[in-house]
Amino acid sequence: MIEQPYVYRRAELAEPDWTRFPGWARVTREEWESAQWQRAHCVKNIKQLRQVLGAGLSEGFCADLERDQRERATMSMLVPPQMLNTMAPRTAADEAGFTGAFYADPVRRYMIPVFSDRRGDWPSHPYASRDSLHEAEMWAVEGLTHRYPTKVLAEVLPTCPQYCGHCTRMDLVGNPTPVITKHKFTLAREDRLDAMLGYLKTTPQVRDVVVSGGDVANLPWPRLEAFVAALLEIDNIRDIRLASKALMGLPQFWLSGEVRAGMGRLGATARERGVSIAIHTHVNAAQSVTALVAKAARAMFDTGIRDVRNQGVLLCGTNDSVAALLDLSFTLLDGAGIMPYYFYMCDMIPGSEHWRISLAQAQHLQHQIMGYLPGFATPRIVCDVPYVGKRWVHQVARYDTQLGISYWTKNYRTAVEAGDPLALRREYAYYDPIHTLPAEGQRWWADRERDRAGSGLASLGAGLTPAAP
């Protein structure tokens, strides 16, 4: 047998034993598989986390978490039992090494970040910004981002069943934290959704709608079904994608009778009209793909929708290795029938430098995962470049690796550049994490920030549209 850098092994999916946690020692399978029970028992604070995990979680970890929530966190804590149960899945809470296993866990690292996870030198990049992709600047109506010529993003609500620490929409989604006051929609929900539908009915060049938020699993099902049914009535809409991390984080929702019946109705209408409906979920680690997740994905396929796809995010300490990416991709594909679709580079939001990787590392990972998966199921690693959009990491126009600045071009205009004759010739900058740069590059950035501080100017990160240096 030829020795290969990565060895494929198929593993049977299972649900980790939730009774290993003291707070769930008496939880029945019926309760566990209830979406209502899962929502009612989400962990929202340190007190609840300790009640579930018990004395095996050290005081030091709790203090570390409390400091992060006070000084760094851009997202409040909200973790469904389903997700918490996949953290340190092979370690009982009363084992001596539980806190260490919990600290090291790849899911914990992005769902329950602690202060010691963050960079002390560069917790945020100087060019980090709250709405790092400038989606709100491209709203055609409130909540409807029209960035690409034929595609729109409909943010139908600002909440999720779970909150990820690295959320790209941290300026809008979720509850406020001590360091972030969230923006709020000004229109009532019904007015916003009606305005979105009105725009789409009068904009025939749009054929593809991503229905997101937030997470569509938090919209009451009758309202979500009605919105998607209304999209199906618009002749020019050919693709509808429902964005829901809850397919992984709360599969019980997608397995409920109401949702399965409703998706069956939508799937039948879509087939009659030649429209594709897909679900896009967000899984970052293979251990998150459990038997219930696979069951939920199969249930959705049974409704007649076209596909279930994964859009993961590259995160240091979670999946920033060839083995982790391939393990996740094969587990999704073989275990749950979910298509490994994209891995995004983590967006440049405040407090994210400990998660982000350089463009060079992303290019290396893309190269190294090629050839193992079927071509149709090999995920593409993309950089979502501000004011440009998704670009495969090898599409960079030029790249200054010393300063960590990559330059990108685009082949379409957004509403922001409707009258800009140079939009298709301009280069747009994206920035590597400073700690990944060679020493000379790190000194350049440190000197630049020192000069700005000395002149009394605000940090570069306070601006939304910095020019490339």
C-alpha positions as CSV (number, residue, x, y, z in Angstrom):
1,M,0.0,0.0,0.0
2,I,1.3,3.5,-0.9
3,E,1.8,5.7,2.1
4,Q,-0.2,9.0,1.7
5,P,0.0,12.3,3.7
6,Y,-3.7,11.8,4.7
7,V,-5.3,8.4,5.4
8,Y,-9.1,8.1,4.8
9,R,-11.0,6.3,7.5
10,R,-14.8,6.1,7.7
11,A,-16.3,6.3,11.1
12,E,-19.9,5.6,12.1
13,L,-21.7,8.6,13.5
14,A,-23.0,8.5,17.1
15,E,-24.5,10.9,19.6
16,P,-22.1,11.6,22.5
17,D,-23.5,10.6,25.9
18,W,-25.1,13.7,27.3
19,T,-25.5,12.1,30.7
20,R,-21.8,12.4,31.3
21,F,-22.5,16.0,32.3
22,P,-24.0,16.2,35.8
23,G,-26.7,18.7,34.8
24,W,-28.1,16.3,32.1
25,A,-27.6,13.0,34.0
26,R,-31.3,12.3,34.0
27,V,-32.3,13.7,30.6
28,T,-34.2,11.2,28.6
29,R,-33.8,10.5,24.9
30,E,-37.3,11.8,24.3
31,E,-36.3,15.1,26.0
32,W,-33.0,15.3,24.1
33,E,-34.7,14.9,20.8
34,S,-37.2,17.6,21.5
35,A,-36.5,21.0,19.9
36,Q,-38.6,22.7,22.6
37,W,-36.4,21.0,25.4
38,Q,-33.2,22.0,23.5
39,R,-34.2,25.6,23.2
40,A,-35.4,25.8,26.8
41,H,-32.1,24.5,28.1
42,C,-29.6,26.5,26.1
43,V,-26.6,27.7,28.1
44,K,-26.7,31.5,28.2
45,N,-24.2,32.4,31.0
46,I,-21.4,31.1,33.2
47,K,-23.8,30.0,36.0
48,Q,-25.8,27.8,33.6
49,L,-22.5,26.4,32.1
50,R,-21.3,25.4,35.6
51,Q,-24.7,23.8,36.4
52,V,-24.4,21.6,33.4
53,L,-20.7,20.7,33.5
54,G,-20.4,20.5,37.3
55,A,-17.4,20.8,39.5
56,G,-15.1,19.3,36.8
57,L,-14.9,22.7,35.2
58,S,-12.3,24.7,37.0
59,E,-12.7,28.1,38.6
60,G,-9.8,29.3,36.4
61,F,-11.7,28.5,33.3
62,C,-14.8,30.3,34.5
63,A,-12.7,33.4,35.4
64,D,-11.1,33.3,32.0
65,L,-14.6,33.1,30.4
66,E,-16.0,35.9,32.5
67,R,-13.1,38.2,31.6
68,D,-13.6,37.6,27.9
69,Q,-17.3,38.3,28.1
70,R,-16.5,41.6,30.0
71,E,-13.6,42.8,27.8
72,R,-13.6,41.1,24.4
73,A,-16.7,39.2,23.4
74,T,-18.7,40.6,20.4
75,M,-21.3,37.8,20.8
76,S,-23.3,36.9,23.9
77,M,-23.3,33.3,25.0
78,L,-26.0,31.0,23.6
79,V,-25.2,27.3,23.2
80,P,-27.8,24.7,22.6
81,P,-27.3,21.4,24.5
82,Q,-26.8,19.6,21.2
83,M,-23.7,21.8,20.5
84,L,-22.3,21.7,24.1
85,N,-22.6,17.9,24.1
86,T,-20.1,17.7,21.2
87,M,-17.4,19.5,23.2
88,A,-14.9,17.2,24.8
89,P,-17.1,14.3,23.7
90,R,-14.9,11.5,25.0
91,T,-14.2,13.0,28.5
92,A,-16.5,12.7,31.4
93,A,-17.1,16.0,33.4
94,D,-15.8,14.4,36.6
95,E,-12.5,13.2,35.1
96,A,-9.3,15.0,36.3
97,G,-8.4,16.2,32.9
98,F,-11.8,17.6,31.9
99,T,-11.0,21.3,32.1
100,G,-7.9,20.7,29.9
101,A,-9.9,18.8,27.4
102,F,-12.6,21.5,27.4
103,Y,-10.0,24.2,26.8
104,A,-8.5,22.3,23.9
105,D,-11.8,21.4,22.3
106,P,-12.1,22.8,18.7
107,V,-15.9,23.5,19.0
108,R,-15.4,25.2,22.4
109,R,-12.8,27.5,20.9
110,Y,-15.2,29.3,18.7
111,M,-18.5,28.8,20.5
112,I,-17.3,29.6,24.0
113,P,-14.2,31.8,23.6
114,V,-12.2,32.8,26.6
115,F,-9.8,35.7,27.2
116,S,-6.7,33.5,27.1
117,D,-7.6,32.4,23.6
118,R,-7.3,36.0,22.2
119,R,-4.1,37.6,21.0
120,G,-2.5,39.9,23.5
121,D,-0.4,41.8,20.9
122,W,-3.1,42.2,18.2
123,P,-6.5,41.2,19.5
124,S,-8.0,43.1,16.5
125,H,-6.4,44.0,13.2
126,P,-6.1,47.8,12.7
127,Y,-8.5,47.5,9.7
128,A,-11.1,45.4,11.5
129,S,-14.6,46.8,11.4
130,R,-18.0,45.8,12.7
131,D,-19.7,45.3,9.4
132,S,-16.5,44.0,7.8
133,L,-18.2,43.1,4.5
134,H,-20.1,46.4,4.3
135,E,-23.4,44.5,3.8
136,A,-25.6,47.3,5.2
137,E,-24.1,49.8,2.8
138,M,-25.5,47.5,0.0
139,W,-29.0,47.1,1.3
140,A,-31.5,47.6,-1.5
141,V,-34.1,47.7,1.2
142,E,-33.5,47.2,4.9
143,G,-32.0,43.8,5.4
144,L,-31.7,42.9,1.7
145,T,-28.1,43.0,0.6
146,H,-27.7,43.2,-3.2
147,R,-23.9,42.8,-3.7
148,Y,-23.7,40.4,-6.6
149,P,-25.4,41.0,-10.0
150,T,-27.8,38.1,-9.8
151,K,-27.9,37.2,-6.1
152,V,-29.2,38.8,-2.9
153,L,-28.9,38.1,0.8
154,A,-32.2,38.4,2.8
155,E,-31.5,38.9,6.5
156,V,-35.0,38.1,7.7
157,L,-34.2,38.3,11.4
158,P,-31.3,39.2,13.8
159,T,-31.3,36.2,16.1
160,C,-30.0,32.6,16.0
161,P,-30.5,29.4,18.1
162,Q,-26.7,29.7,18.9
163,Y,-24.2,32.4,18.7
164,C,-20.7,31.8,17.3
165,G,-17.9,33.9,18.6
166,H,-16.6,34.7,15.1
167,C,-20.0,35.8,13.7
168,T,-19.4,38.1,10.6
169,R,-22.7,39.9,11.4
170,M,-21.8,40.7,15.0
171,D,-22.8,44.3,14.5
172,L,-26.5,43.3,14.0
173,V,-27.0,39.7,15.2
174,G,-27.6,38.8,18.8
175,N,-27.7,40.5,22.1
176,P,-25.5,43.5,23.0
177,T,-22.3,42.7,25.0
178,P,-20.2,45.0,27.3
179,V,-18.1,46.0,24.3
180,I,-20.6,46.0,21.4
181,T,-24.0,47.7,21.2
182,K,-25.9,46.0,18.4
183,H,-27.5,47.8,15.5
184,K,-31.2,47.3,15.1
185,F,-33.6,47.1,12.2
186,T,-35.8,50.2,12.1
187,L,-38.7,48.6,10.2
188,A,-41.1,46.0,11.8
189,R,-40.4,42.5,10.6
190,E,-43.5,42.3,8.3
191,D,-42.7,45.6,6.7
192,R,-39.1,44.5,6.1
193,L,-40.1,41.1,4.5
194,D,-42.8,42.8,2.4
195,A,-40.2,45.4,1.2
196,M,-37.8,42.6,0.3
197,L,-40.5,40.8,-1.8
198,G,-41.5,44.0,-3.4
199,Y,-37.9,44.7,-4.5
200,L,-37.4,41.2,-5.9
201,K,-40.7,41.4,-7.9
202,T,-39.4,44.5,-9.6
203,T,-35.7,43.4,-10.1
204,P,-35.8,40.7,-12.7
205,Q,-32.0,40.4,-12.9
206,V,-32.0,38.6,-9.4
207,R,-32.4,34.9,-9.7
208,D,-30.8,33.6,-6.4
209,V,-31.9,34.5,-2.9
210,V,-30.1,33.4,0.3
211,V,-32.5,33.5,3.1
212,S,-30.5,34.1,6.3
213,G,-30.2,36.4,9.3
214,G,-29.5,35.4,12.0
215,D,-30.7,31.9,11.4
216,V,-33.9,30.9,9.7
217,A,-34.6,28.3,12.4
218,N,-35.5,31.2,14.7
219,L,-38.2,32.5,12.4
220,P,-41.6,31.0,13.4
221,W,-42.1,28.2,10.8
222,P,-45.4,29.5,9.4
223,R,-43.8,32.9,8.7
224,L,-40.7,31.3,7.1
225,E,-42.8,29.0,4.9
226,A,-44.9,31.9,3.8
227,F,-41.8,34.0,2.9
228,V,-40.3,31.1,0.9
229,A,-43.6,30.4,-0.8
230,A,-43.8,34.0,-1.8
231,L,-40.3,33.8,-3.3
232,L,-41.5,30.8,-5.3
233,E,-44.2,32.9,-6.9
234,I,-41.6,35.3,-8.4
235,D,-40.8,34.2,-11.9
236,N,-37.2,35.3,-12.0
237,I,-36.2,33.5,-8.7
238,R,-34.5,30.2,-9.7
239,D,-32.5,29.3,-6.6
240,I,-33.4,29.7,-2.9
241,R,-30.9,28.9,-0.2
242,L,-32.0,28.6,3.5
243,A,-29.0,29.4,5.8
244,S,-29.2,27.5,9.1
245,K,-26.4,26.5,11.4
246,A,-29.2,24.9,13.4
247,L,-29.2,22.0,11.0
248,M,-26.1,21.1,13.0
249,G,-26.6,23.0,16.3
250,L,-30.3,22.2,16.7
251,P,-31.2,19.4,14.3
252,Q,-34.2,18.7,16.4
253,F,-35.9,21.7,14.8
254,W,-35.4,20.4,11.3
255,L,-36.7,17.0,12.5
256,S,-40.0,18.3,13.9
257,G,-43.2,17.3,12.2
258,E,-44.2,20.9,11.4
259,V,-40.9,21.7,9.6
260,R,-40.7,18.4,7.7
261,A,-44.3,18.8,6.5
262,G,-43.7,22.4,5.5
263,M,-40.5,21.7,3.7
264,G,-42.3,19.0,1.8
265,R,-44.9,21.5,0.6
266,L,-42.2,23.9,-0.4
267,G,-40.1,21.2,-2.1
268,A,-43.1,20.0,-4.1
269,T,-43.9,23.6,-5.3
270,A,-40.3,24.2,-6.2
271,R,-40.1,21.0,-8.3
272,E,-43.3,22.0,-10.1
273,R,-41.8,25.4,-11.0
274,G,-38.3,24.3,-11.8
275,V,-36.8,26.1,-8.7
276,S,-34.0,24.7,-6.6
277,I,-34.2,24.9,-2.8
278,A,-31.1,24.1,-0.8
279,I,-30.1,24.3,2.9
280,H,-26.8,25.8,3.7
281,T,-25.4,25.0,7.2
282,H,-22.2,25.9,9.1
283,V,-20.1,23.1,10.5
284,N,-16.5,23.7,11.5
285,A,-15.4,20.4,13.1
286,A,-16.1,16.8,12.3
287,Q,-17.2,16.0,15.8
288,S,-20.2,18.2,15.4
289,V,-21.6,15.9,12.8
290,T,-23.6,13.4,14.9
291,A,-26.3,10.8,14.2
292,L,-29.0,13.4,14.7
293,V,-27.4,15.8,12.3
294,A,-27.3,13.1,9.7
295,K,-30.9,12.2,10.4
296,A,-32.0,15.8,10.0
297,A,-30.1,16.1,6.7
298,R,-31.8,12.9,5.4
299,A,-35.2,14.2,6.5
300,M,-34.6,17.3,4.4
301,F,-33.6,15.3,1.3
302,D,-36.8,13.3,1.8
303,T,-38.8,16.5,1.3
304,G,-37.4,16.8,-2.2
305,I,-35.1,19.8,-1.8
306,R,-32.1,19.9,-4.1
307,D,-29.1,19.8,-1.7
308,V,-27.7,20.4,1.8
309,R,-24.4,22.2,1.7
310,N,-21.8,23.2,4.3
311,Q,-20.2,26.6,4.5
312,G,-17.5,26.3,7.2
313,V,-15.0,29.0,8.4
314,L,-11.3,28.4,8.7
315,L,-10.4,29.0,12.3
316,C,-7.1,28.6,14.1
317,G,-7.3,25.8,16.7
318,T,-10.5,24.4,15.2
319,N,-9.8,23.3,11.6
320,D,-6.7,24.9,10.3
321,S,-5.0,21.7,9.3
322,V,-5.2,19.4,6.3
323,A,-6.4,16.5,8.4
324,A,-9.1,18.5,10.2
325,L,-10.5,19.8,6.9
326,L,-10.5,16.4,5.2
327,D,-11.9,14.7,8.3
328,L,-14.7,17.2,8.4
329,S,-15.4,17.0,4.6
330,F,-15.5,13.2,4.6
331,T,-17.7,13.1,7.7
332,L,-20.1,15.5,6.2
333,L,-20.2,13.7,2.8
334,D,-20.2,10.1,4.0
335,G,-22.0,10.4,7.3
336,A,-24.7,12.9,6.5
337,G,-24.8,13.4,2.8
338,I,-23.9,17.1,3.2
339,M,-21.9,18.7,0.5
340,P,-18.6,20.2,1.6
341,Y,-19.1,23.5,-0.3
342,Y,-17.0,26.4,1.0
343,F,-14.5,27.2,3.7
344,Y,-14.3,30.9,4.3
345,M,-11.4,32.7,5.7
346,C,-12.6,34.3,8.9
347,D,-13.8,37.9,8.4
348,M,-11.9,40.9,9.8
349,I,-14.2,41.7,12.7
350,P,-12.9,43.1,16.0
351,G,-11.4,40.5,18.3
352,S,-10.9,37.8,15.6
353,E,-7.1,37.8,15.1
354,H,-6.6,34.6,17.2
355,W,-9.0,32.8,14.7
356,R,-7.7,34.2,11.4
357,I,-5.1,32.7,9.2
358,S,-3.0,34.2,6.4
359,L,-3.9,34.1,2.8
360,A,-0.7,32.0,2.2
361,Q,-1.8,29.4,4.7
362,A,-5.3,29.3,3.1
363,Q,-3.7,28.7,-0.3
364,H,-1.5,26.0,1.1
365,L,-4.6,24.2,2.6
366,Q,-6.5,24.5,-0.6
367,H,-3.6,22.8,-2.4
368,Q,-3.2,20.1,0.1
369,I,-6.8,19.0,0.2
370,M,-7.0,18.6,-3.5
371,G,-7.2,15.0,-4.9
372,Y,-8.7,13.2,-1.9
373,L,-12.4,14.1,-2.3
374,P,-14.5,13.7,-5.4
375,G,-14.0,16.8,-7.6
376,F,-17.7,17.9,-7.1
377,A,-17.3,17.6,-3.3
378,T,-13.9,19.3,-2.9
379,P,-14.6,22.4,-0.9
380,R,-13.3,25.7,-2.3
381,I,-11.5,28.0,0.2
382,V,-12.6,31.5,-0.4
383,C,-11.7,35.0,0.9
384,D,-14.7,37.3,1.2
385,V,-13.0,40.5,0.2
386,P,-14.6,43.8,1.4
387,Y,-16.4,45.5,-1.4
388,V,-15.5,42.7,-3.8
389,G,-17.2,39.5,-2.6
390,K,-16.1,35.8,-2.5
391,R,-12.9,35.1,-4.3
392,W,-11.1,31.7,-4.5
393,V,-7.8,32.2,-2.5
394,H,-5.8,31.7,-5.7
395,Q,-7.5,34.5,-7.5
396,V,-5.5,37.2,-5.7
397,A,-4.1,39.8,-8.2
398,R,-1.0,40.4,-6.1
399,Y,0.2,39.7,-2.7
400,D,2.8,41.5,-0.4
401,T,3.6,38.7,2.0
402,Q,5.9,40.8,4.1
403,L,3.2,43.3,5.0
404,G,0.4,40.8,4.7
405,I,-1.6,42.8,2.2
406,S,-3.3,41.1,-0.7
407,Y,-4.9,42.9,-3.6
408,W,-8.0,41.8,-5.4
409,T,-10.1,42.8,-8.4
410,K,-13.7,42.4,-9.3
411,N,-15.8,41.8,-12.4
412,Y,-19.1,43.5,-11.4
413,R,-20.3,46.6,-9.6
414,T,-22.3,46.8,-6.5
415,A,-24.9,49.5,-5.7
416,V,-22.1,51.3,-3.9
417,E,-20.1,51.7,-7.1
418,A,-23.0,52.1,-9.5
419,G,-21.5,55.3,-11.0
420,D,-17.8,54.5,-10.5
421,P,-16.0,54.1,-13.8
422,L,-12.9,52.6,-12.1
423,A,-14.7,49.9,-10.1
424,L,-13.7,47.1,-12.4
425,R,-10.0,48.2,-12.6
426,R,-9.4,49.1,-8.9
427,E,-7.5,46.8,-6.6
428,Y,-9.1,46.2,-3.2
429,A,-7.0,45.2,-0.2
430,Y,-7.3,42.4,2.3
431,Y,-5.0,41.9,5.3
432,D,-3.3,39.0,6.9
433,P,-3.2,38.7,10.7
434,I,-0.1,40.7,11.8
435,H,1.3,38.0,14.1
436,T,1.7,35.7,11.0
437,L,4.0,38.2,9.2
438,P,7.8,38.1,9.2
439,A,9.5,40.3,11.8
440,E,10.0,43.2,9.5
441,G,6.3,43.3,8.6
442,Q,5.3,43.2,12.2
443,R,7.5,46.1,13.0
444,W,6.0,48.1,10.1
445,W,2.5,47.7,11.4
446,A,3.6,48.4,15.0
447,D,5.4,51.6,13.9
448,R,2.4,52.7,12.0
449,E,0.0,52.2,14.9
450,R,2.5,54.0,17.2
451,D,2.7,57.0,14.9
452,R,-1.1,57.2,14.8
453,A,-1.4,56.9,18.5
454,G,1.3,59.6,18.9
455,S,-0.6,61.9,16.6
456,G,-3.8,61.5,18.6
457,L,-5.7,59.8,15.7
458,A,-8.1,57.0,16.3
459,S,-7.0,53.4,15.5
460,L,-7.3,52.4,11.9
461,G,-9.9,49.9,13.0
462,A,-12.3,52.8,13.8
463,G,-12.8,53.5,10.0
464,L,-15.0,51.5,7.7
465,T,-13.3,52.1,4.4
466,P,-9.6,52.5,4.8
467,A,-7.4,53.0,1.8
468,A,-4.7,50.4,1.2
469,P,-1.4,51.6,2.5
